[in-house]
Amino acid sequence: MPASKAHIRATIKYETKSYDKLCIRIRKDADITREDIQSAADQAGESMNVYVMEAVRRRMEGNAEEKDR
């Protein structure tokens, strides 16, 4: 059974309040593809979102450490 219009509106309202969205685009001819990232996330037992967020967090921490030197 499809979701009701009220359910869809409630979901949109919740997501808007609770989440920031970030869209990344990966060129199809890039060295790393979406499939590569998904495969690495699967191997780590993580969703692609968690995998990418962890990579960003580590990069940001490394940059902060370099500034402290």
Secondary structure, DSSP 8 states (H G I E B T S, - for coil): ----HHHHHHHHHHHHHH---------TTSSS-HHHHHHHHHHHT--HHHHHHHHHHHHHHHHHHHHH-
